[in-house]
């Protein structure tokens, strides 16, 4: 039997490829609502981040999340995303 293909996604902060399950997904719904998708199955446009705080801050600095989701992030959304990152 042929082994299953593991879905890979690129982190918007460091531009490295990781398994989809290991990444944090930020999604913008069709209504424009931005949320953190822990299941990885919500409908909408998604951006992926590896679970690294330095990578997250780099993505904020480069505005990579904003470009990927085609929105502008305010401080409230940035704090929501920061709160979902695991503590190291």
C-alpha positions in Angstrom: 0.0 0.0 0.0 1.2 3.5 -0.9 2.0 5.8 2.1 -0.2 8.8 2.6 1.1 12.2 1.7 1.6 14.5 4.6 0.2 18.0 3.9 2.9 20.7 4.2 2.4 24.4 4.6 4.8 27.4 4.6 5.2 29.6 7.7 4.6 33.2 6.8 7.2 34.4 9.4 10.2 32.3 8.5 9.2 30.9 5.1 10.0 27.3 6.0 7.8 24.3 5.2 6.3 22.3 8.1 3.6 19.7 8.6 0.2 21.3 8.6 -0.7 19.8 12.0 2.3 21.5 13.7 1.4 25.0 12.6 -1.0 27.6 14.0 -3.6 28.8 11.5 -5.0 32.3 11.4 -8.1 32.5 9.3 -10.1 35.4 7.8 -13.7 34.4 7.1 -15.8 35.6 4.1 -17.4 38.1 6.5 -14.0 39.6 7.3 -13.7 38.2 10.8 -10.2 37.1 11.9 -9.7 34.3 14.3 -7.2 31.6 15.4 -8.2 28.3 13.9 -7.1 25.5 16.3 -8.8 22.8 14.2 -7.3 23.8 10.9 -10.7 23.3 9.2 -12.5 26.6 9.3 -13.6 28.1 6.1 -11.8 31.2 4.8 -8.4 32.4 3.8 -5.7 31.1 6.1 -2.1 32.0 7.1 0.1 29.6 8.9 2.7 30.3 11.6 5.2 27.9 13.2 4.9 27.8 17.0 7.8 30.1 17.7 7.4 33.5 19.3 10.4 35.0 17.4 8.8 33.9 14.2 5.5 35.5 15.1 7.1 38.8 15.9 9.0 38.7 12.6 5.7 38.1 10.8 4.2 41.1 12.5 7.2 43.2 11.6 7.2 42.2 8.0 3.4 42.5 7.9 3.3 39.0 6.4 0.0 38.0 8.1 -1.6 41.2 6.8 -0.5 40.5 3.3 -1.5 36.8 3.4 -5.0 37.6 4.8 -5.4 40.8 2.8 -6.4 42.8 6.0 -4.8 45.1 8.5 -4.2 43.8 12.0 -4.9 46.0 15.0 -3.3 45.6 18.5 -6.3 43.6 19.8 -5.9 40.9 17.0 -2.2 40.8 17.5 -2.6 40.2 21.2 -5.2 37.5 20.5 -2.7 35.7 18.2 0.1 36.1 20.8 -2.1 34.5 23.5 -2.6 31.4 21.3 1.1 30.8 21.0 2.5 28.1 23.3 4.8 29.2 26.1 8.4 28.2 25.6 
